Amino acid sequence: MRILGIIPTRYASSRFPGKALADIGGKPMIQWVYEQSKMSSFLTELIVATDDERIFDRCTALNIPVEMTADYHRSGTDRCAEVAKKHPDFEAVIYIHCDEPFIMPIQIDILAKTLLQNDSAEIATLAKFIQSQEELDDPDVVKIVFGSNMEAIYMSRHPIPYFAFANKEEWLLRHQYYKHIGLYGFKMETLLEVSSINESYLETSENVEALRWIENDYNVKVALTDNDSIEINTPEDLEELLKLQTPPLL
């Protein structure tokens, strides 16, 4: 299976404008994402997709494959779809976030294997076991539930499931909660389909894009990972990362 990796990247982030070009250890964030993702053994090709000339020019200077896209896209998925249409010879696409500079290549490999090994899988994503009450309570940590067939049932910023007859502090003792790791793999035809679907009620309520696919009955296969994601959403996130005595990979 020929798999195309796409890193949708925009400059106009509401919480951290220009974060893709933010310096981390002498490299812009987008370079970290590209170099980490490039180490996956399953990607046939890897491309940055952007609507901003500053990002395009920086990637070009760094010899990172990059393509310009329209500036009206509602989501990174839509931006991926625009680029994917230009590459019909690929059978699957991995959507890689531009704000995870220390993404582990094995996470991409797990997604690719999930698509390869499950004919029914239209979309694949990752989940990780939640171990702390802080994560469970954090609305920025999207929780996910899935069935015995490892197909996603729902995602929420609220802890799910809710235990009606237990104190909240006991929930982690009663159930294995999972956080959603926002990395996605799509069969090519599925990506082109979902990009044309209007935003759904559940998606806008939770502000979780993947709910659009679940609500429209797409098969979203979940694979487990031991590796966490480190997202840089704000300047403060970057400051905290750089304060670490031994930041990942630095």
PAPA-318062 format. One record per residue (C-alpha): x, y, z; residue in one letter; residue number from 1. Coordinates in steps of 0.05 Angstrom, whole numbers, plus 32768, in hexadecimal, padded with zeros to 4 digits. Layout:
! residues N
((X,Y,Z),"A",NUM)
...
! end
This chain:
! residues 250
((8000,8000,8000),"M",1)
((801B,8044,7FEC),"R",2)
((8012,8074,8026),"I",3)
((8017,80BF,8022),"L",4)
((8027,80E6,8061),"G",5)
((800C,812D,8063),"I",6)
((801C,8163,8097),"I",7)
((7FE6,8199,8090),"P",8)
((8005,81DA,80AA),"T",9)
((7FE9,8220,80B1),"R",10)
((8007,825F,80CC),"Y",11)
((7FC9,8280,80E8),"A",12)
((7FC0,8256,8126),"S",13)
((7F91,827A,8156),"S",14)
((7FB8,8269,8195),"R",15)
((7FFE,8269,8179),"F",16)
((8007,828C,8135),"P",17)
((8042,8272,810E),"G",18)
((804E,8238,813D),"K",19)
((8064,820B,8104),"A",20)
((80A2,8237,80FD),"L",21)
((80AF,823D,8148),"A",22)
((80F7,822D,8159),"D",23)
((8105,81EC,8180),"I",24)
((814E,81DD,818A),"G",25)
((8163,8204,814D),"G",26)
((812E,81E6,811E),"K",27)
((80E8,81FE,810C),"P",28)
((80B1,81D2,8128),"M",29)
((809C,81BB,80E3),"I",30)
((80E2,81A0,80D6),"Q",31)
((80DE,8175,8115),"W",32)
((809A,815A,8100),"V",33)
((80B3,814A,80BA),"Y",34)
((80F3,8129,80D0),"E",35)
((80D1,80FF,8105),"Q",36)
((809A,80E9,80D6),"S",37)
((80CB,80DA,809F),"K",38)
((80E8,80A2,80CA),"M",39)
((80A8,807A,80C3),"S",40)
((80B5,803B,809A),"S",41)
((8070,803C,807B),"F",42)
((806B,8081,805A),"L",43)
((8078,8080,800F),"T",44)
((807A,80CC,800C),"E",45)
((8073,8105,803E),"L",46)
((805A,814C,802D),"I",47)
((804C,818C,8053),"V",48)
((800B,81AD,803E),"A",49)
((8004,81F7,804D),"T",50)
((7FDF,8236,8038),"D",51)
((8015,8265,804F),"D",52)
((8051,827D,8026),"E",53)
((807D,8284,8064),"R",54)
((8076,823B,8075),"I",55)
((807C,8227,802B),"F",56)
((80BD,824F,8024),"D",57)
((80DB,8233,8064),"R",58)
((80CB,81EC,8051),"C",59)
((80E8,81F7,800B),"T",60)
((8128,8212,8029),"A",61)
((812D,81D4,8055),"L",62)
((8120,81A5,801A),"N",63)
((80DF,818E,803A),"I",64)
((80AA,817B,8005),"P",65)
((8072,81AE,800A),"V",66)
((8033,81C0,7FE3),"E",67)
((8008,81FE,7FE6),"M",68)
((7FBE,81F6,7FF4),"T",69)
((7F81,8223,7FF6),"A",70)
((7F78,824E,8034),"D",71)
((7F2E,823F,8041),"Y",72)
((7F33,81F9,805E),"H",73)
((7F0B,81EB,809D),"R",74)
((7F3B,81B7,80B7),"S",75)
((7F7C,8193,80AD),"G",76)
((7F56,8159,808F),"T",77)
((7F3B,8185,8058),"D",78)
((7F81,819F,8049),"R",79)
((7F9A,8157,8046),"C",80)
((7F63,8146,8015),"A",81)
((7F76,817E,7FE6),"E",82)
((7FBD,8164,7FE2),"V",83)
((7FA7,811C,7FDE),"A",84)
((7F7E,812A,7FA0),"K",85)
((7FBE,813C,7F7C),"K",86)
((7FDC,80F8,7F8E),"H",87)
((7FA9,80C4,7F77),"P",88)
((7FDE,808D,7F74),"D",89)
((7FDF,8087,7FC0),"F",90)
((7FAF,8057,7FE4),"E",91)
((7FB1,8076,8029),"A",92)
((7FC2,80B7,804C),"V",93)
((7FDE,80C4,8092),"I",94)
((7FCA,8108,80AE),"Y",95)
((8003,8121,80DB),"I",96)
((7FFA,815E,8107),"H",97)
((802C,8197,80FF),"C",98)
((802E,81A7,8149),"D",99)
((804A,8165,8163),"E",100)
((8095,816E,8159),"P",101)
((80A7,812D,817C),"F",102)
((8076,80FE,815B),"I",103)
((8090,80B7,815E),"M",104)
((8098,8094,811B),"P",105)
((807C,8054,813A),"I",106)
((8039,8078,8142),"Q",107)
((8035,8082,80F7),"I",108)
((804A,803A,80ED),"D",109)
((8012,8021,811B),"I",110)
((7FDE,8049,80F3),"L",111)
((7FF8,802F,80B1),"A",112)
((7FF6,7FE7,80CA),"K",113)
((7FAF,7FF1,80E3),"T",114)
((7F99,8007,809E),"L",115)
((7FC0,7FCF,807C),"L",116)
((7FA7,7F97,80A9),"Q",117)
((7F5D,7FAB,80AC),"N",118)
((7F38,7FAC,806B),"D",119)
((7EFB,7FCA,808D),"S",120)
((7F22,8004,80AB),"A",121)
((7F12,8044,8087),"E",122)
((7F35,8071,80BA),"I",123)
((7F68,8060,80F0),"A",124)
((7F7C,8086,812E),"T",125)
((7FA1,807B,816F),"L",126)
((7F90,8078,81B9),"A",127)
((7FBA,8076,81F8),"K",128)
((7FA9,805E,823F),"F",129)
((7F9A,8098,826F),"I",130)
((7FBF,8091,82B0),"Q",131)
((7FB2,80D2,82D5),"S",132)
((7F75,80F6,82F1),"Q",133)
((7F91,8136,82D3),"E",134)
((7F8D,811A,828D),"E",135)
((7F49,80FD,8298),"L",136)
((7F2D,8140,82AF),"D",137)
((7F51,816A,827A),"D",138)
((7F20,8181,8243),"P",139)
((7F5C,818A,8215),"D",140)
((7F67,813F,8219),"V",141)
((7F35,811D,81EC),"V",142)
((7F1C,80DC,8208),"K",143)
((7F08,80A1,81DB),"I",144)
((7EDE,8063,81E3),"V",145)
((7EDF,8028,81B4),"F",146)
((7EC0,7FE3,81AE),"G",147)
((7EDE,7F9E,81B2),"S",148)
((7EEB,7FA2,8167),"N",149)
((7F17,7FE0,8174),"M",150)
((7EE7,800D,814E),"E",151)
((7EDC,8053,816A),"A",152)
((7E98,805E,818A),"I",153)
((7EA0,80A5,81A4),"Y",154)
((7ED1,80DB,81B7),"M",155)
((7EC7,8111,81EB),"S",156)
((7EEA,8147,8213),"R",157)
((7EC4,812D,824F),"H",158)
((7ED9,80EC,8271),"P",159)
((7EB4,80B2,8251),"I",160)
((7E96,8085,8267),"P",161)
((7E74,80A9,82A2),"Y",162)
((7E6E,807F,82E1),"F",163)
((7E2B,808E,8301),"A",164)
((7E39,806A,8343),"F",165)
((7E81,807C,8352),"A",166)
((7EA6,80BB,8367),"N",167)
((7ECE,80DA,832E),"K",168)
((7F0F,80CD,8353),"E",169)
((7F01,8082,834E),"E",170)
((7EF4,8080,8303),"W",171)
((7F3B,806E,82EF),"L",172)
((7F38,8033,831E),"L",173)
((7EF9,8019,82FE),"R",174)
((7F07,8021,82B4),"H",175)
((7F40,8027,8282),"Q",176)
((7F38,806C,8264),"Y",177)
((7F5A,807E,8223),"Y",178)
((7F6F,80C0,8205),"K",179)
((7F6B,80CC,81BB),"H",180)
((7FAD,80D9,8197),"I",181)
((7F9C,8106,815D),"G",182)
((7FC0,80E2,8125),"L",183)
((7F95,80C7,80EC),"Y",184)
((7F9C,8096,80B3),"G",185)
((7F6B,8095,8079),"F",186)
((7F5D,8068,803F),"K",187)
((7F64,8098,8004),"M",188)
((7F1B,8094,7FEE),"E",189)
((7F04,809F,8036),"T",190)
((7F2D,80DE,803E),"L",191)
((7F0F,80FC,7FFF),"L",192)
((7EC9,80EA,8016),"E",193)
((7ECE,8105,805D),"V",194)
((7EEA,8148,8045),"S",195)
((7EA9,8155,8022),"S",196)
((7E7C,8147,805F),"I",197)
((7E60,8183,8085),"N",198)
((7E73,818D,80CE),"E",199)
((7E48,8162,80FB),"S",200)
((7E22,8174,813A),"Y",201)
((7E4D,8148,8167),"L",202)
((7E8C,8163,8148),"E",203)
((7E7A,81AC,8155),"T",204)
((7E60,819C,819B),"S",205)
((7EA1,817A,81B1),"E",206)
((7ED0,819E,8181),"N",207)
((7EEB,815A,816C),"V",208)
((7EF0,8151,8120),"E",209)
((7EF1,8105,8123),"A",210)
((7EAA,8104,813C),"L",211)
((7E94,811A,80F6),"R",212)
((7EAC,80D7,80DC),"W",213)
((7E8F,80AE,8114),"I",214)
((7E4C,80D1,810F),"E",215)
((7E4C,80C2,80C4),"N",216)
((7E59,8077,80D1),"D",217)
((7EA0,8072,80B9),"Y",218)
((7EC9,8039,80D5),"N",219)
((7EFD,805A,8102),"V",220)
((7F2E,8024,8119),"K",221)
((7F53,8032,8159),"V",222)
((7F9A,801A,8167),"A",223)
((7FBC,801F,81AA),"L",224)
((7FFF,8042,81B6),"T",225)
((802C,8049,81F2),"D",226)
((8048,808A,81D6),"N",227)
((8029,80CC,81EA),"D",228)
((8022,810A,81BE),"S",229)
((8042,814C,81CF),"I",230)
((8019,8183,81B0),"E",231)
((8030,81CB,81AC),"I",232)
((7FEF,81F3,81AC),"N",233)
((8007,8233,81CE),"T",234)
((8047,825A,81DA),"P",235)
((8042,8242,8222),"E",236)
((8043,81F9,820B),"D",237)
((8084,8207,81E6),"L",238)
((80A2,822A,8222),"E",239)
((8091,81EF,824E),"E",240)
((80B0,81BF,821C),"L",241)
((80F1,81E7,8218),"L",242)
((80F5,81EA,8264),"K",243)
((80FD,819F,8268),"L",244)
((8143,818A,827A),"Q",245)
((8141,8153,8246),"T",246)
((810D,8164,8212),"P",247)
((80FC,812A,81E4),"P",248)
((8130,8123,81AC),"L",249)
((8156,8162,81C1),"L",250)
! end
